[in-house]
Amino acid sequence: MVEIHGNGPLGSVVTLFRQDTIVCRQRIQDDGKYSFKIKDGPERKFLTCNRVGFKSSGRIGISSGNVSSDFYLSPIKQPRKTVSAWISTPVFREGIESFANNASLFTHISPMAYRIVDNGRIHWNPDREVRSVQQVAYKHSVAVYPSLGADYKSPIVRDMIRNPEIRDRQIHRIAQQMLWFGFEGVDLDFEGIDPADRNDFTTFVRLLADTLHSYGLSLSVTLQPKLQTHGGQDYQAIGEAADIVRIMCYDNHWGKPIPPHHSDYTWIRNVMRFAISDSGGIPPEKVVMALPLYGHRGKVDGEHALFWTEVVDILKKAGLPESHVQRNVYDLPFFSIEDEAVYFEDGLSVRKKLDIIDELELQGVCFWRLGQEDPQLYRFMDDWLKGE
């Protein structure tokens, strides 16, 4: 029998592992101490310490014998307005570079690290790249909430949330992964939930939130936009359970020619107003407005999507001056080439939409996705955070 004990911040949770299996956990109470007594074994033991609102201690190896380990957690930045973003392929490295160069502006970052795949397995995406995101985040007290996604209308997700045994096992795996790799929480992104599965999805979110909170971790949930209460995602119930609710304010005209644009100012404002209304039911301090950093040429879909750098290349190759670009009343830039409309986002168009956050007193903004965006974006973001 060995004893592992030490000190830590009040309210934090210390978790003990053997290899990748959670053995037990303990919340630090008024005396500021924790203590575990377990049978020693050949497997190496590990400890983590976590508390919502603080950077994770990360995984600490414990050798055999009685051990005393003290934990000191640093707080995550908690300004009045938060800034977050997803980092994903095909511009993962460019996204990491953007984050590293502007990390002081961010409060949360979400690398697309996990997916639910065949047989409900949780697939871990590029390890080295995600680790580099963590390293930058640690230096700047930025919380890392890796994204856990799945295919749109995934039958695997449907089967998982309908089956309590599979559901509970997956929730345990998710918590285990977040603790094992030293993340501060997870961003759940399951889209296309069937309205018939609404209650099952809500139950999954509530149980996941309760489990993560019991380990001192946070839950962010990414939701699809809507202007009515029905649908597979129960805004109010999810808003009660989750710590952060990111609402995707883009691609509302999917599959249609442009104009209209995929992220219209008036539509975004209506979506946000609904989310915090009595019908939507999400507390405004939890709501994050997710904005695009890309545009489209001719049609709103994946094939016709354009990074900001690609828009610039189109103009250069056509020999068109900057004056060829026009703006609508909400500062959205657009132009025509070869009888096709090109609508895109730049720093000024994003800044205009941030006024909605101030007006409705929402928590902040999240960008889809970093990498090859307008470099001027960060100047506008800095002004917005300063209230200018």
C-alpha positions in Angstrom: 0.0 0.0 0.0 1.4 3.4 -0.9 0.2 6.9 0.0 0.3 9.8 -2.5 -0.5 13.2 -1.0 0.2 16.9 -1.4 -1.3 20.3 -1.5 -3.3 22.2 -4.2 -5.7 25.1 -4.9 -9.0 25.0 -3.2 -11.8 23.5 -5.3 -9.4 21.8 -7.8 -9.6 18.1 -8.6 -6.7 15.8 -8.4 -7.0 12.6 -10.5 -4.8 9.5 -10.2 -4.1 7.3 -13.3 -2.5 4.0 -13.9 -1.4 4.1 -17.5 -4.4 5.5 -19.3 -7.0 4.3 -16.8 -8.5 6.6 -14.2 -8.1 5.1 -10.8 -9.7 7.7 -8.6 -10.1 11.5 -8.0 -10.4 13.9 -5.1 -11.6 17.5 -4.8 -9.4 19.6 -2.7 -11.3 21.0 0.3 -10.7 23.7 2.9 -7.5 22.3 4.2 -5.9 22.5 0.7 -4.7 18.9 0.8 -5.4 15.7 -1.0 -4.4 12.1 -0.2 -4.7 8.7 -2.0 -3.9 5.2 -0.6 -3.7 2.5 -3.2 -2.0 -0.8 -3.7 1.3 -0.4 -5.5 1.8 -2.2 -8.8 4.1 -2.5 -11.8 2.3 0.1 -13.8 3.5 3.7 -13.7 1.2 6.1 -11.8 0.3 9.6 -12.9 -1.4 12.6 -11.4 -3.2 15.6 -12.9 -4.8 18.6 -11.2 -7.5 20.6 -12.8 -10.0 23.4 -12.0 -12.4 25.2 -14.2 -10.9 28.6 -15.2 -7.3 27.5 -14.6 -4.6 25.9 -16.8 -4.2 22.1 -16.3 -1.2 20.9 -14.4 -0.7 18.4 -17.1 0.3 14.8 -16.5 2.9 14.2 -13.8 4.6 10.8 -13.4 4.8 9.2 -10.0 7.4 6.6 -9.1 6.9 3.8 -6.6 6.7 4.5 -2.9 5.1 7.3 -0.9 5.1 10.5 -2.8 4.2 14.1 -2.0 3.3 16.3 -5.0 2.1 19.9 -4.7 0.2 21.6 -7.4 0.1 25.3 -8.4 -2.4 26.3 -11.1 -2.3 29.5 -13.1 -5.6 31.2 -14.0 -6.8 31.3 -17.6 -7.3 34.8 -19.0 -10.8 35.9 -18.3 -11.4 39.3 -19.9 -14.9 40.8 -20.4 -14.8 39.7 -24.1 -13.2 36.4 -25.2 -11.5 35.5 -28.5 -11.2 31.9 -29.7 -10.7 30.0 -32.9 -10.6 26.5 -34.4 -7.4 25.3 -36.1 -8.0 22.6 -38.8 -6.7 21.1 -42.0 -5.8 21.9 -44.7 -4.1 24.9 -43.1 -3.2 23.4 -39.7 0.3 24.7 -39.7 -0.7 28.1 -41.0 -3.3 28.2 -38.3 -0.8 27.4 -35.6 1.5 30.2 -36.9 -1.4 32.7 -36.8 -2.2 31.6 -33.2 1.4 31.8 -32.2 1.9 35.3 -33.7 -1.3 36.6 -32.0 -1.7 34.5 -28.9 -1.9 37.5 -26.6 -5.4 38.3 -28.1 -6.8 34.8 -27.5 -8.5 33.3 -24.4 -9.4 29.8 -25.9 -8.1 27.8 -28.8 -9.6 24.6 -30.3 -7.4 22.4 -32.6 -9.5 19.9 -34.5 -8.0 17.0 -32.6 -10.7 14.3 -32.2 -13.4 12.6 -34.2 -15.9 9.9 -33.6 -15.3 7.3 -36.3 -16.0 3.7 -37.0 -17.6 1.6 -34.2 -17.6 4.8 -32.0 -13.8 4.9 -31.8 -12.3 8.3 -30.8 -9.7 9.0 -33.4 -6.8 11.3 -32.4 -5.6 13.7 -35.1 -2.1 15.2 -35.7 -0.3 14.7 -32.4 2.8 16.9 -33.0 0.8 19.9 -34.3 -1.7 19.8 -31.4 1.2 19.6 -28.9 2.7 22.8 -30.4 -0.7 24.5 -30.0 -0.6 23.5 -26.3 2.9 24.9 -25.9 1.9 28.3 -27.2 -1.3 28.3 -25.2 0.6 27.5 -21.9 2.9 30.5 -22.4 0.0 32.9 -22.9 -2.5 31.4 -20.3 -4.9 30.3 -23.1 -7.3 27.5 -22.5 -7.1 24.6 -25.0 -10.5 23.0 -25.8 -9.7 20.4 -28.5 -12.6 19.9 -30.9 -14.4 16.5 -30.8 -16.4 16.2 -34.1 -18.1 13.7 -36.3 -19.6 13.4 -39.8 -22.7 15.4 -40.4 -25.8 13.4 -39.4 -23.5 10.7 -38.2 -25.2 7.3 -37.6 -22.4 6.5 -35.2 -23.2 9.6 -33.0 -26.9 8.6 -33.3 -26.2 5.1 -32.0 -24.0 6.4 -29.3 -26.4 8.9 -27.8 -29.3 6.4 -28.0 -27.5 3.6 -26.2 -26.8 4.4 -22.5 -24.0 1.8 -22.2 -22.1 3.1 -25.2 -22.9 6.7 -24.2 -21.5 6.4 -20.7 -18.4 4.6 -22.0 -17.7 7.3 -24.5 -18.2 10.1 -21.9 -15.6 8.3 -19.7 -13.2 8.1 -22.7 -13.6 11.8 -23.5 -12.9 12.8 -19.9 -9.9 10.4 -19.8 -8.5 11.9 -23.0 -8.8 15.5 -21.8 -7.1 14.6 -18.5 -4.4 12.4 -20.0 -3.2 15.0 -22.5 -3.6 18.0 -20.2 -6.4 19.9 -21.8 -8.6 22.3 -19.9 -11.8 21.0 -21.5 -13.4 19.9 -24.8 -15.4 21.5 -27.6 -18.2 19.2 -28.7 -19.2 19.6 -32.4 -21.9 17.1 -33.4 -24.0 18.5 -36.2 -27.1 17.4 -38.0 -28.8 15.8 -34.9 -32.2 14.4 -35.9 -35.1 16.1 -34.1 -36.2 12.7 -33.0 -32.9 12.4 -31.0 -33.2 15.8 -29.3 -33.7 14.4 -25.8 -31.0 11.8 -26.2 -28.5 14.5 -27.4 -29.5 16.7 -24.5 -28.9 13.9 -22.0 -25.5 13.2 -23.6 -24.5 16.9 -23.2 -25.7 17.0 -19.6 -23.9 13.9 -18.5 -20.8 14.9 -20.3 -20.8 18.3 -18.7 -21.4 16.7 -15.2 -18.5 14.3 -15.8 -16.1 16.9 -17.0 -17.0 19.3 -14.2 -16.4 16.5 -11.7 -12.8 16.4 -12.9 -12.4 20.2 -13.0 -12.7 20.4 -16.8 -15.0 22.6 -18.9 -17.4 21.9 -21.8 -17.9 24.0 -24.9 -20.7 23.0 -27.3 -20.8 24.2 -30.9 -24.4 24.5 -32.2 -25.9 25.1 -35.6 -27.7 28.4 -36.0 -31.5 28.6 -35.8 -34.4 31.0 -35.4 -37.0 28.7 -33.8 -37.1 26.3 -30.8 -37.5 23.0 -32.7 -34.7 20.9 -34.0 -32.2 18.4 -32.8 -30.4 20.8 -30.5 -32.2 22.1 -27.4 -30.6 25.6 -27.0 -31.9 26.2 -23.5 -31.0 22.8 -22.0 -27.6 22.9 -23.6 -27.1 26.4 -22.4 -27.8 25.3 -18.9 -25.3 22.4 -19.0 -22.4 23.8 -21.0 -19.9 26.4 -19.9 -19.6 27.9 -23.4 -22.0 27.8 -26.3 -20.5 28.6 -29.8 -23.1 29.2 -32.4 -22.0 28.9 -36.1 -22.9 32.2 -37.8 -22.0 31.1 -41.3 -23.1 29.0 -44.3 -26.8 29.9 -43.9 -27.2 29.9 -47.7 -25.4 26.5 -48.3 -25.7 25.2 -51.8 -27.1 28.5 -53.2 -25.5 31.0 -55.6 -24.3 34.3 -54.2 -25.5 36.7 -53.4 -26.9 36.2 -50.8 -23.8 35.8 -48.7 -23.0 33.0 -46.3 -22.7 35.2 -43.2 -25.1 38.1 -43.5 -25.0 40.7 -40.8 -28.7 41.0 -40.3 -29.1 37.2 -40.2 -26.3 36.9 -37.6 -27.9 39.5 -35.4 -31.3 37.7 -35.6 -29.7 34.3 -34.7 -27.9 35.8 -31.7 -31.0 37.6 -30.5 -32.9 34.4 -30.7 -30.3 32.5 -28.8 -30.5 34.7 -25.8 -34.2 35.3 -26.0 -36.7 33.6 -23.7 -37.3 31.1 -26.6 -33.6 30.4 -27.1 -32.8 30.5 -23.4 -29.0 30.6 -23.4 -27.5 33.1 -21.0 -25.7 35.8 -23.0 -22.6 35.5 -20.9 -22.2 31.9 -22.3 -22.8 32.7 -26.0 -19.9 32.9 -28.4 -20.6 34.1 -31.9 -18.6 32.0 -34.4 -17.6 33.9 -37.5 -16.0 32.8 -40.8 -12.7 34.0 -42.1 -13.3 32.8 -45.7 -15.4 33.7 -48.7 -17.0 32.1 -51.8 -16.9 32.5 -55.5 -20.2 32.0 -57.3 -21.8 29.5 -54.8 -21.9 28.8 -51.1 -20.4 25.4 -50.7 -17.1 23.7 -49.9 -15.9 23.5 -53.5 -16.3 27.3 -54.0 -14.9 28.4 -50.7 -11.9 30.8 -50.7 -9.3 31.7 -48.2 -8.6 35.5 -48.0 -5.2 34.8 -49.7 -6.9 33.1 -52.6 -9.1 36.1 -53.0 -6.1 38.3 -53.2 -4.5 36.0 -55.8 -7.7 36.2 -58.0 -7.4 40.0 -58.0 -3.7 40.0 -58.8 -3.9 37.5 -61.6 -6.8 39.5 -63.2 -4.8 42.7 -62.8 -7.7 44.3 -60.9 -7.0 47.3 -58.6 -8.3 47.5 -55.0 -10.9 50.0 -56.2 -12.6 47.0 -58.0 -13.6 45.7 -54.5 -16.9 47.2 -53.3 -18.6 47.0 -49.8 -22.2 46.7 -48.8 -23.8 48.7 -46.0 -22.2 46.3 -43.4 -18.7 46.6 -44.8 -18.7 43.2 -46.4 -16.3 43.2 -49.4 -17.3 41.8 -52.8 -16.5 42.0 -56.5 -17.3 40.3 -59.8 -15.0 38.5 -62.1 -15.9 36.4 -65.2 -19.6 37.0 -64.5 -19.2 35.4 -61.0 -19.7 37.2 -57.7 -16.9 36.8 -55.1 -17.9 37.6 -51.5 -15.3 37.3 -48.7 -14.3 38.4 -45.2 -11.6 40.8 -44.2 -10.6 42.5 -41.0 -13.1 45.4 -41.5 -16.1 43.1 -42.2 -15.4 41.0 -39.2 -15.0 44.1 -37.0 -18.4 45.3 -38.1 -20.0 42.0 -36.9 -18.3 42.3 -33.5 -20.6 45.2 -32.8 -23.4 42.6 -32.3 -21.4 41.1 -29.4 -21.2 44.5 -27.7 -24.8 45.3 -28.4 -26.1 42.0 -26.9 -23.4 41.6 -24.3 -22.4 38.2 -25.5 -19.3 36.4 -24.2 -17.1 36.8 -27.3 -16.2 35.5 -30.8 -14.8 32.3 -32.3 -13.2 32.1 -35.8 -13.6 29.3 -38.3 -10.8 28.8 -39.0 -7.3 30.2 -38.5 -4.7 30.2 -41.3 -4.5 32.4 -44.4 -6.9 35.0 -43.0 -6.6 38.8 -43.6 -3.5 39.9 -41.6 -5.3 43.1 -40.7 -7.8 41.1 -38.7 -5.7 41.2 -35.6 -5.4 45.0 -35.7 -9.1 45.3 -35.7 -9.4 42.7 -33.0 -7.0 44.6 -30.8 -9.0 47.8 -31.2 -12.3 45.9 -30.4 -10.9 44.4 -27.2 -9.7 47.9 -26.1 -13.2 49.3 -26.8 -12.1 51.4 -29.8 
